[in-house]
């Protein structure tokens, strides 16, 4: 009997736009998903790339530089990419619990409210005077004005200013992220009444990430379970539920999963929304329990290899001037069709990066086979 979680995984692949209809560009992907986790920006770009038609790394960088997408702390206490027009209401909805969690570190680091108010104003002044600046440059500016910026103090100072909607990403300076005034980068971004914002985020999550549970949603958006359930109640006429394994899953789309060529492989970065946007139901993409299979005497790579929505191994990339190699640690033995699917996934990633790509596989010692 087929594990019903596999059907949930198949529906998530479609709703997350990893199979089926692609989206039109970087900002459209960010808007569709609500936000895209992006603390490791070089590989986070691929989360946008594999969901949009013909997108390249350079296209994502351009979208960031032009302010179509912005990188900031939102949803949880980590960076996400968001569509520029969404940044204000998203931050206002999700910052209270982030700031509440951060308060303990603020006290430990001597960042009292009056200190943070001062550093907020100083960061705004620095960017107004000097234009877009890197984290290092902002740290130097603060130190020159008597503010201690020893790690992790600077990170919390900058995060506070982001959550106060004073600063956000300003694009890349070489390989370094810069900061810019949010008003400069997102003039059209609007606030929403809290209940309207909650309804909108609920709609986006269960449309793009469903089927998922209320606990999944609450964790993803730093909402209380009560607020997650309120969001579902607000969308009651648009959502449907299903019971699987003692859990109630919600989604907005009732469409059957379209037939897709099988098998279909994906290379997902470690924090991709398909992997990391769930707390209670992370097991849906790991029915066979292969996510923690560790190669003998080796460190497990961070990024996930999927086959038909299930993890079958891990990968990392090695870049050279004229080519890219994908090292793959497999937890299963692939047959010819499975290897062809990985070939295709590697080729897609190579096109996105703009380099010819090949992959090398090593076994992680699992006895399973894939057919």
C-alpha positions as CSV (number, residue, x, y, z in Angstrom):
1,X,0.0,0.0,0.0
2,X,1.4,3.4,-1.0
3,X,2.1,5.7,1.9
4,X,-0.4,8.6,1.7
5,X,2.3,11.1,2.5
6,X,3.7,10.5,-1.0
7,X,0.5,12.1,-2.4
8,X,0.9,15.1,-0.1
9,X,4.5,15.4,-1.4
10,X,3.3,15.2,-5.0
11,X,0.8,18.0,-4.4
12,X,3.4,20.1,-2.7
13,X,5.7,19.7,-5.7
14,X,3.0,21.2,-7.9
15,X,1.9,23.9,-5.5
16,X,5.5,25.0,-4.9
17,X,5.9,25.1,-8.7
18,X,8.7,22.6,-8.7
19,X,6.8,20.6,-11.3
20,X,4.1,21.8,-13.7
21,X,3.6,25.4,-14.6
22,X,6.6,27.7,-14.0
23,X,6.4,31.3,-12.8
24,X,7.5,34.3,-14.7
25,X,10.4,35.8,-12.8
26,X,12.2,36.3,-9.4
27,X,9.6,38.6,-7.9
28,X,6.8,36.4,-9.1
29,X,8.3,33.4,-7.3
30,X,8.8,35.4,-4.1
31,X,5.3,36.7,-4.2
32,X,3.9,33.2,-4.9
33,X,5.7,31.6,-2.0
34,X,5.2,34.6,0.3
35,X,8.9,34.6,1.2
36,X,12.0,32.5,0.3
37,X,14.5,31.7,3.0
38,X,17.9,33.1,1.9
39,X,20.6,33.2,4.5
40,X,23.0,31.6,2.0
41,X,22.3,33.9,-0.9
42,X,24.6,32.2,-3.5
43,X,22.5,29.0,-3.4
44,X,19.2,30.6,-2.3
45,X,19.0,32.1,-5.8
46,X,18.4,28.6,-7.2
47,X,15.2,28.4,-5.1
48,X,13.9,31.2,-7.4
49,X,15.6,29.9,-10.5
50,X,14.0,26.4,-10.6
51,X,10.5,27.8,-10.2
52,X,10.7,30.4,-13.0
53,X,11.0,30.1,-16.8
54,X,14.6,30.7,-18.1
55,X,15.8,32.5,-15.0
56,X,19.6,32.7,-14.4
57,X,21.8,33.7,-11.4
58,X,22.5,37.0,-13.1
59,X,18.7,37.6,-13.5
60,X,18.2,37.1,-9.7
61,X,21.1,39.4,-8.9
62,X,19.6,42.0,-11.3
63,X,16.2,41.7,-9.6
64,X,17.9,42.3,-6.2
65,X,19.8,45.3,-7.5
66,X,16.8,46.8,-9.1
67,X,14.7,46.4,-6.0
68,X,12.2,44.0,-7.5
69,X,13.0,41.5,-4.7
70,X,14.5,42.5,-1.3
71,X,16.5,40.5,1.2
72,X,15.6,41.2,4.9
73,X,14.8,39.6,8.2
74,X,11.1,38.6,8.1
75,X,8.9,35.6,9.1
76,X,11.6,34.2,11.4
77,X,14.9,35.5,12.7
78,X,16.7,34.8,9.4
79,X,17.0,36.4,6.0
80,X,14.3,35.9,3.4
81,X,13.8,37.2,-0.2
82,X,10.4,39.0,-0.6
83,X,8.7,40.9,-3.4
84,X,9.4,44.6,-2.8
85,X,5.7,45.5,-2.6
86,X,5.1,42.9,0.2
87,X,7.9,43.9,2.6
88,X,6.0,46.3,4.8
89,X,2.9,44.3,5.7
90,X,5.0,41.0,6.0
91,X,7.4,42.6,8.5
92,X,4.7,44.3,10.5
93,X,2.7,41.0,10.8
94,X,5.7,38.8,11.7
95,X,8.1,41.0,13.7
96,X,6.4,41.0,17.1
97,X,7.4,37.4,17.9
98,X,10.8,37.8,16.3
99,X,11.5,40.9,18.4
100,X,10.2,39.1,21.5
101,X,12.7,36.2,20.9
102,X,15.5,38.6,20.2
103,X,14.8,40.5,23.5
104,X,16.8,38.0,25.5
105,X,19.9,38.5,23.3
106,X,19.4,42.2,23.4
107,X,19.6,42.2,27.1
108,X,22.6,39.9,27.1
109,X,24.4,42.1,24.6
110,X,23.6,45.4,26.4
111,X,21.3,46.5,23.6
112,X,18.7,48.4,25.6
113,X,15.8,50.0,23.8
114,X,17.4,53.5,23.9
115,X,20.6,52.0,22.5
116,X,18.8,50.4,19.6
117,X,16.9,53.6,18.9
118,X,20.2,55.4,18.7
119,X,21.8,52.8,16.4
120,X,18.7,52.7,14.2
121,X,19.1,56.5,13.7
122,X,22.8,56.2,13.1
123,X,22.3,53.5,10.4
124,X,19.7,55.7,8.6
125,X,22.2,58.7,8.8
126,X,25.1,56.6,7.4
127,X,23.1,55.3,4.4
128,X,21.7,58.8,3.8
129,X,25.2,60.3,3.8
130,X,27.2,57.6,2.0
131,X,24.7,55.6,-0.1
132,X,24.5,51.8,0.0
133,X,26.9,50.2,2.4
134,X,28.1,46.7,3.2
135,X,27.7,45.2,6.7
136,X,31.5,45.8,7.3
137,X,31.2,49.4,6.3
138,X,28.2,50.0,8.6
139,X,30.1,48.3,11.4
140,X,33.0,50.6,10.9
141,X,30.7,53.6,10.9
142,X,29.1,52.6,14.2
143,X,32.5,51.9,15.8
144,X,33.7,55.4,14.7
145,X,30.7,56.8,16.6
146,X,31.3,54.8,19.8
147,X,29.2,51.8,19.3
148,X,30.6,48.3,20.0
149,X,30.0,46.0,17.1
150,X,31.8,42.8,18.2
151,X,29.9,39.7,16.9
152,X,27.0,39.0,17.3
153,X,26.2,42.5,18.5
154,X,26.3,44.0,15.0
155,X,24.0,41.3,13.6
156,X,21.3,42.2,16.2
157,X,21.7,45.9,15.6
158,X,21.2,45.5,11.9
159,X,18.3,43.0,12.3
160,X,16.5,45.5,14.6
161,X,16.7,48.2,12.0
162,X,15.4,45.8,9.4
163,X,12.5,44.8,11.5
164,X,11.8,48.5,12.2
165,X,11.4,48.9,8.5
166,X,14.3,51.4,8.3
167,X,16.8,49.4,6.2
168,X,16.8,46.4,3.8
169,X,19.0,45.0,1.1
170,X,20.6,47.3,-1.5
171,X,21.9,44.8,-4.0
172,X,25.4,43.3,-4.3
173,X,28.7,45.1,-4.2
174,X,30.9,42.4,-5.8
175,X,30.0,39.4,-3.7
176,X,29.0,41.4,-0.7
177,X,25.4,42.3,0.2
178,X,24.7,46.0,0.8
179,X,22.1,47.8,2.8
180,X,19.9,50.7,1.8
181,X,17.1,52.8,3.2
182,X,13.8,50.8,2.9
183,X,12.0,54.0,1.8
184,X,14.3,54.2,-1.2
185,X,13.9,50.6,-2.1
186,X,10.2,50.0,-1.5
187,X,8.3,53.3,-1.8
188,X,5.2,51.5,-3.0
189,X,5.1,48.9,-0.2
190,X,1.9,49.2,1.8
191,X,0.8,48.3,5.3
192,X,-2.3,46.2,5.8
193,X,-4.7,45.9,8.8
194,X,-3.5,42.9,10.8
195,X,-6.4,40.7,10.1
196,X,-6.2,41.4,6.4
197,X,-2.4,40.7,6.4
198,X,-3.0,37.5,8.3
199,X,-5.6,36.4,5.8
200,X,-3.3,37.2,2.9
201,X,-0.3,35.3,4.3
202,X,-2.5,32.4,5.1
203,X,-3.8,32.3,1.5
204,X,-0.3,32.5,0.1
205,X,1.1,29.8,2.4
206,X,-1.6,27.2,1.9
207,X,-1.8,27.9,-1.9
208,X,2.0,27.6,-2.4
209,X,3.0,25.3,0.4
210,X,-0.1,23.2,1.0
211,X,-1.1,20.6,2.0
212,X,0.3,21.6,5.3
213,X,-0.8,21.7,9.0
214,X,-1.6,24.7,11.2
215,X,1.6,24.0,13.2
216,X,3.6,24.1,10.0
217,X,2.1,27.5,9.1
218,X,2.6,28.9,12.6
219,X,6.2,27.9,12.7
220,X,6.9,29.2,9.2
221,X,5.4,32.6,9.9
222,X,6.4,33.0,13.6
223,X,2.7,33.0,14.5
224,X,1.0,31.6,17.5
225,X,-1.0,28.4,16.8
226,X,-4.1,30.5,17.7
227,X,-3.2,33.0,15.0
228,X,-2.5,30.2,12.5
229,X,-5.9,28.8,13.2
230,X,-7.5,32.2,12.9
231,X,-5.9,32.6,9.5
232,X,-7.4,29.3,8.4
233,X,-10.8,30.4,9.8
234,X,-10.6,33.7,7.8
235,X,-10.0,31.6,4.6
236,X,-12.5,28.9,5.5
237,X,-14.4,29.3,2.2
238,X,-11.3,28.9,0.1
239,X,-9.5,26.1,2.0
240,X,-10.0,22.3,2.0
241,X,-8.7,19.8,4.6
242,X,-7.6,16.2,4.6
243,X,-6.8,13.8,7.4
244,X,-3.6,11.7,7.1
245,X,-1.8,9.9,9.9
246,X,-3.6,11.7,12.6
247,X,-2.8,15.2,11.2
248,X,-5.1,17.6,9.5
249,X,-3.6,19.1,6.3
250,X,-5.0,22.2,4.7
251,X,-4.5,23.5,1.1
252,X,-6.2,26.0,-1.1
253,X,-6.1,24.1,-4.4
254,X,-8.3,21.0,-4.9
255,X,-6.8,20.3,-8.3
256,X,-5.3,16.8,-8.8
257,X,-1.6,16.7,-9.2
258,X,-0.8,16.8,-13.0
259,X,0.9,13.9,-14.5
260,X,4.6,14.6,-14.7
261,X,7.4,12.6,-16.3
262,X,8.7,10.1,-13.8
263,X,11.1,9.9,-12.3
264,X,11.7,13.6,-11.8
265,X,14.8,14.8,-9.8
266,X,15.5,18.1,-8.1
267,X,18.6,19.6,-6.5
268,X,17.3,21.7,-3.6
269,X,19.4,24.1,-1.5
270,X,19.3,23.2,2.2
271,X,16.9,25.9,3.1
272,X,14.5,25.6,0.1
273,X,10.9,26.2,0.9
274,X,10.0,22.6,0.0
275,X,12.5,21.3,2.6
276,X,12.4,23.9,5.3
277,X,8.9,25.5,5.4
278,X,7.4,22.8,7.6
279,X,7.9,21.8,11.2
280,X,5.3,19.2,12.1
281,X,5.2,17.5,8.7
282,X,8.8,17.5,7.5
283,X,8.6,13.7,7.2
284,X,6.4,14.1,4.1
285,X,9.4,14.4,1.8
286,X,11.4,11.7,3.7
287,X,9.0,8.8,3.9
288,X,11.9,6.2,3.8
289,X,13.9,8.0,6.5
290,X,16.9,8.7,4.2
291,X,17.5,12.4,5.1
292,X,19.9,11.5,7.8
293,X,21.9,8.7,6.1
294,X,25.5,9.7,6.6
295,X,28.3,8.5,4.3
296,X,30.9,6.4,6.1
297,X,33.7,8.5,7.4
298,X,32.5,11.6,5.6
299,X,30.6,14.7,6.4
300,X,27.1,14.8,4.9
301,X,26.5,17.6,2.3
302,X,23.9,20.1,3.3
303,X,21.7,20.3,0.2
304,X,19.0,17.7,-0.8
305,X,18.6,15.5,-3.8
306,X,15.0,14.6,-4.5
307,X,13.5,12.0,-6.7
308,X,9.7,12.3,-7.2
309,X,9.5,14.5,-4.2
310,X,11.4,12.2,-1.8
311,X,14.9,12.8,-0.5
312,X,17.4,10.3,-1.9
313,X,20.7,12.0,-1.1
314,X,22.6,15.2,-0.7
315,X,24.8,17.4,-2.9
316,X,27.2,20.3,-3.0
317,X,28.6,22.3,-5.9
318,X,32.3,22.9,-6.9
319,X,32.7,25.9,-9.2
320,X,35.6,26.3,-11.5
321,X,36.2,29.1,-14.1
322,X,34.6,27.2,-17.0
323,X,32.6,24.4,-15.4
324,X,30.8,23.2,-12.3
325,X,30.8,19.8,-10.7
326,X,28.0,18.6,-8.5
327,X,29.2,16.1,-5.8
328,X,26.3,13.8,-5.0
329,X,26.0,11.5,-1.9
330,X,23.3,9.0,-2.7
331,X,21.3,7.1,0.0
332,X,19.8,4.8,-2.7
333,X,21.0,3.0,-5.7
334,X,19.6,4.6,-8.8
335,X,18.6,2.7,-11.9
336,X,19.0,4.1,-15.4
337,X,15.9,6.2,-15.3
338,X,16.9,7.6,-11.9
339,X,20.3,8.6,-13.1
340,X,18.8,10.2,-16.2
341,X,16.6,12.3,-14.0
342,X,19.6,13.5,-11.9
343,X,21.4,14.2,-15.2
344,X,18.5,16.4,-16.2
345,X,18.4,18.2,-12.7
346,X,22.2,18.9,-13.0
347,X,21.8,20.2,-16.5
348,X,19.0,22.6,-15.4
349,X,21.1,23.9,-12.6
350,X,24.1,24.3,-14.9
351,X,21.9,26.5,-17.3
352,X,20.9,28.6,-14.3
353,X,24.5,29.2,-13.2
354,X,25.7,29.6,-16.7
355,X,28.3,26.8,-16.7
356,X,28.4,23.3,-18.1
357,X,27.8,20.9,-15.2
358,X,28.5,17.3,-14.5
359,X,27.9,15.2,-11.4
360,X,29.9,12.6,-9.4
361,X,28.2,10.2,-7.1
362,X,29.2,8.4,-3.9
363,X,27.1,6.0,-1.9
364,X,26.0,6.8,1.6
365,X,25.6,3.2,2.6
366,X,21.9,2.8,2.5
367,X,20.6,-0.6,1.4
368,X,17.6,0.8,-0.5
369,X,17.4,0.9,-4.3
370,X,15.5,3.3,-6.4
371,X,13.4,2.1,-9.4
